[in-house]
Amino acid sequence: MPRQIDYYFSLQSPWAYIGHKLFREVVSTYDLKVNHKPVVLVDLFSETGGLPLLKRHPVRQRYRMVELQRWRDKRGLNFHLQPANWPFNARLADGLVLAAIEAGEKATLFLPRGEPRSARKAWIAGAVNPSGAVIVDDGAARALQRGTSLLPAGIVAVEGIFERGDAVIIRTRSGIEAGRGLSAYSSADIRRIAGHKSGEIAEILGYRGRDEIIHRDDLVVTEP
C-alpha cells in the first residue's frame, strides 16, 4: 500500500509552478499517494499573521522577484513572473484542477509555438503596455543594435514610475525609440544607478541585483 502525503497548494503562488516538477519526481521515486489540498493564500496570511504580497515592504517585494527569477531559470521553466491576469479567482482555479485530478484526468502542457525566446520577444514587442521609459546615450543605442544588454552606464534619464519586471521603452536622447524590454530594476533604483558601472550597483543600492538594467533576452531592439 503506497504511503500517503498531503500536498497543500495554490495556483496563485508562482512557487507552486517552480516546485511542481521536483515534487512529482519525489512522488514517483517513493511511490506516494498524494492527497491534494488547495489553500487560499489570503486566508492563510490572515490566520498566520503574514502579509499579502502588495502590503509587503517594497524592498521585500523586489527581493522576492529576484528569487523567483533565479529559481525559474534554475529549473529551466518558461512562465511569466508578472502575468497580466493576476490576481485571479484562486478558489475557482484550484477547484477545477482538483476536480480534474479526482476524475482521473491527465495534465496537458500547452507550449508556445516556435522557439521560446522568439515567442517571448514577440510578446514583449507587441503584447505589453510600457510603464515608462529609459533614455540612453548614443553609445548605448549603438550597442543595443549589436545585440547587447542595456547596462546602467548607458542610461542618462528615466521617465515615469515603474517596478522591477515592468515593460519600458528605450529611447535615445533625440526621442527615437531604440527598443523595448522588461526592466530588472524599478524606476527609483535606476535613477540612482544611471551612469554608473554594474560593479557599483551593490554599493549604491545596498543589494546586488542583475548587472543589466534590461538583459538582452528580455529586450527587443527597434529597427533603425
VEXDREN-2710 file (C-alpha; in Angstrom, 1 decimal):
% VEXDREN-2710
k/r/px/py/pz
1/MET/0.0/0.0/0.0
2/PRO/1.6/3.3/-1.1
3/ARG/2.3/5.9/1.6
4/GLN/0.2/9.0/1.6
5/ILE/1.2/12.6/1.6
6/ASP/-0.9/15.8/2.0
7/TYR/0.0/18.3/-0.7
8/TYR/-1.2/21.9/0.1
9/PHE/-1.1/24.0/-3.0
10/SER/-2.4/27.2/-4.6
11/LEU/-2.2/28.1/-8.3
12/GLN/-2.0/31.7/-7.2
13/SER/1.6/31.1/-6.0
14/PRO/4.4/31.0/-8.5
15/TRP/6.3/28.7/-6.2
16/ALA/3.6/26.0/-6.9
17/TYR/4.9/26.0/-10.5
18/ILE/8.5/26.2/-9.7
19/GLY/8.4/23.3/-7.3
20/HIS/5.9/21.1/-9.1
21/LYS/8.2/19.1/-11.3
22/LEU/10.5/18.3/-8.4
23/PHE/7.5/17.3/-6.3
24/ARG/6.3/14.9/-8.9
25/GLU/9.7/13.3/-9.1
26/VAL/9.6/12.7/-5.3
27/VAL/6.1/11.2/-5.6
28/SER/7.3/8.9/-8.3
29/THR/10.5/7.9/-6.6
30/TYR/8.9/7.0/-3.3
31/ASP/5.6/5.7/-4.8
32/LEU/3.5/8.1/-2.8
33/LYS/-0.3/8.7/-2.9
34/VAL/-1.0/12.4/-3.0
35/ASN/-3.9/14.0/-1.2
36/HIS/-4.3/17.4/-3.0
37/LYS/-5.5/20.1/-0.6
38/PRO/-5.9/23.6/-2.1
39/VAL/-5.4/26.5/0.1
40/VAL/-6.4/30.2/-0.2
41/LEU/-3.3/32.3/0.4
42/VAL/-5.2/35.4/1.5
43/ASP/-6.9/33.4/4.2
44/LEU/-3.6/31.7/5.2
45/PHE/-1.9/35.1/5.6
46/SER/-4.7/36.4/7.9
47/GLU/-4.6/33.2/10.0
48/THR/-0.8/33.1/10.4
49/GLY/-0.1/36.8/10.8
50/GLY/1.7/37.1/7.4
51/LEU/1.3/39.9/4.9
52/PRO/-0.2/39.7/1.5
53/LEU/2.2/40.5/-1.4
54/LEU/1.0/44.0/-2.1
55/LYS/1.3/45.0/1.6
56/ARG/4.9/43.9/2.0
57/HIS/7.8/46.4/2.1
58/PRO/8.9/47.4/-1.5
59/VAL/12.4/46.0/-0.8
60/ARG/11.0/42.7/0.2
61/GLN/8.8/42.6/-2.9
62/ARG/11.8/43.3/-5.1
63/TYR/13.9/40.6/-3.4
64/ARG/11.0/38.2/-4.0
65/MET/11.2/38.9/-7.7
66/VAL/15.0/38.3/-7.7
67/GLU/14.5/34.9/-6.0
68/LEU/11.6/33.9/-8.3
69/GLN/13.6/34.6/-11.4
70/ARG/16.6/32.8/-10.0
71/TRP/14.7/29.7/-9.3
72/ARG/12.6/29.8/-12.5
73/ASP/15.8/30.0/-14.5
74/LYS/17.5/27.3/-12.4
75/ARG/14.6/24.9/-13.0
76/GLY/14.5/25.8/-16.8
77/LEU/10.9/26.8/-16.7
78/ASN/9.1/29.1/-19.1
79/PHE/6.5/31.2/-17.4
80/HIS/5.9/34.9/-16.8
81/LEU/6.5/36.1/-13.2
82/GLN/4.1/39.0/-13.5
83/PRO/1.1/37.7/-15.6
84/ALA/-1.5/40.2/-16.8
85/ASN/-4.4/38.1/-15.4
86/TRP/-3.1/38.1/-11.8
87/PRO/-4.6/38.1/-9.2
88/PHE/-7.4/35.7/-10.2
89/ASN/-10.0/33.6/-8.5
90/ALA/-7.8/31.0/-6.8
91/ARG/-10.7/29.1/-5.3
92/LEU/-12.2/28.5/-8.8
93/ALA/-8.9/27.6/-10.4
94/ASP/-7.8/25.3/-7.6
95/GLY/-11.2/23.7/-7.6
96/LEU/-11.1/23.0/-11.3
97/VAL/-7.7/21.4/-11.1
98/LEU/-8.7/19.3/-8.0
99/ALA/-11.9/18.1/-9.8
100/ALA/-9.9/17.1/-12.8
101/ILE/-7.4/15.1/-10.7
102/GLU/-10.2/13.3/-8.8
103/ALA/-11.8/12.4/-12.2
104/GLY/-8.5/10.8/-13.3
105/GLU/-7.7/13.4/-15.9
106/LYS/-4.2/13.8/-17.2
107/ALA/-2.4/17.1/-17.3
108/THR/-1.8/18.9/-20.6
109/LEU/1.0/21.3/-21.1
110/PHE/0.5/23.9/-23.8
111/LEU/3.8/25.1/-25.2
112/PRO/4.3/28.3/-27.2
113/ARG/4.7/27.9/-30.9
114/GLY/8.2/28.3/-32.2
115/GLU/11.4/28.9/-30.2
116/PRO/10.6/30.1/-26.7
117/ARG/13.0/33.0/-26.8
118/SER/11.4/34.3/-30.1
119/ALA/7.9/33.9/-28.7
120/ARG/8.9/35.8/-25.6
121/LYS/10.4/38.7/-27.6
122/ALA/7.3/38.8/-29.8
123/TRP/5.2/39.1/-26.7
124/ILE/7.4/41.9/-25.3
125/ALA/7.3/43.8/-28.6
126/GLY/3.6/43.7/-29.2
127/ALA/1.6/42.5/-26.2
128/VAL/3.0/44.6/-23.4
129/ASN/1.9/48.1/-22.4
130/PRO/5.1/50.0/-21.4
131/SER/5.0/51.6/-17.9
132/GLY/7.8/54.1/-18.5
133/ALA/10.9/54.8/-20.5
134/VAL/14.7/55.0/-20.1
135/ILE/16.8/57.4/-22.1
136/VAL/20.2/56.2/-23.3
137/ASP/23.2/57.8/-24.7
138/ASP/24.4/57.2/-28.3
139/GLY/26.9/54.6/-27.4
140/ALA/24.4/52.5/-25.6
141/ALA/21.9/52.8/-28.5
142/ARG/24.6/51.6/-30.9
143/ALA/25.5/48.7/-28.5
144/LEU/21.8/47.6/-28.5
145/GLN/21.8/47.3/-32.3
146/ARG/24.7/44.9/-31.9
147/GLY/22.6/42.7/-29.6
148/THR/24.0/43.6/-26.2
149/SER/22.1/44.1/-22.9
150/LEU/21.4/47.6/-21.6
151/LEU/23.8/48.5/-18.8
152/PRO/23.3/51.3/-16.2
153/ALA/26.3/53.1/-17.5
154/GLY/24.5/53.9/-20.8
155/ILE/21.4/55.4/-19.1
156/VAL/21.1/59.2/-18.9
157/ALA/17.5/59.7/-17.7
158/VAL/14.3/57.8/-16.6
159/GLU/10.7/58.7/-17.4
160/GLY/7.7/57.6/-15.4
161/ILE/7.3/55.3/-12.4
162/PHE/7.6/51.6/-12.8
163/GLU/8.7/48.5/-10.8
164/ARG/11.0/45.6/-11.5
165/GLY/9.7/43.4/-14.2
166/ASP/7.6/46.1/-15.9
167/ALA/7.9/46.8/-19.6
168/VAL/9.6/50.0/-20.6
169/ILE/10.6/51.8/-23.8
170/ILE/14.2/52.6/-24.5
171/ARG/14.7/56.0/-26.2
172/THR/17.7/57.9/-27.5
173/ARG/18.4/61.5/-26.4
174/SER/16.7/62.7/-29.6
175/GLY/13.5/60.9/-28.7
176/ILE/13.8/58.0/-31.1
177/GLU/12.6/54.6/-29.9
178/ALA/15.6/52.2/-29.7
179/GLY/13.8/49.2/-28.2
180/ARG/11.5/47.8/-25.6
181/GLY/12.2/45.4/-22.7
182/LEU/11.5/44.2/-19.2
183/SER/13.3/46.2/-16.6
184/ALA/15.4/44.4/-13.9
185/TYR/15.1/47.4/-11.6
186/SER/12.4/49.9/-10.5
187/SER/12.5/53.4/-11.9
188/ALA/13.6/54.7/-8.5
189/ASP/16.6/52.4/-8.4
190/ILE/17.5/53.1/-12.0
191/ARG/17.6/56.8/-11.3
192/ARG/20.2/56.1/-8.5
193/ILE/22.5/53.8/-10.6
194/ALA/22.1/55.5/-14.0
195/GLY/25.5/56.4/-15.4
196/HIS/27.3/54.0/-13.1
197/LYS/29.2/50.8/-13.7
198/SER/27.5/47.5/-12.9
199/GLY/30.1/46.8/-10.3
200/GLU/28.9/49.8/-8.3
201/ILE/25.2/48.7/-8.1
202/ALA/25.5/46.8/-4.7
203/GLU/27.3/49.7/-3.0
204/ILE/24.7/52.3/-4.3
205/LEU/21.5/50.3/-3.7
206/GLY/22.5/48.1/-0.7
207/TYR/21.8/44.9/-2.6
208/ARG/23.1/43.1/-5.6
209/GLY/20.7/42.6/-8.5
210/ARG/21.5/41.9/-12.1
211/ASP/24.4/43.6/-13.9
212/GLU/22.0/44.7/-16.6
213/ILE/19.1/47.1/-16.5
214/ILE/17.5/45.1/-19.3
215/HIS/19.0/41.8/-20.3
216/ARG/19.2/41.1/-24.0
217/ASP/16.9/38.1/-23.5
218/ASP/14.2/40.5/-22.2
219/LEU/14.8/43.2/-24.9
220/VAL/13.5/43.8/-28.4
221/VAL/15.5/46.2/-30.5
222/THR/13.6/48.6/-32.7
223/GLU/14.9/48.5/-36.3
224/PRO/16.6/51.8/-37.3
END
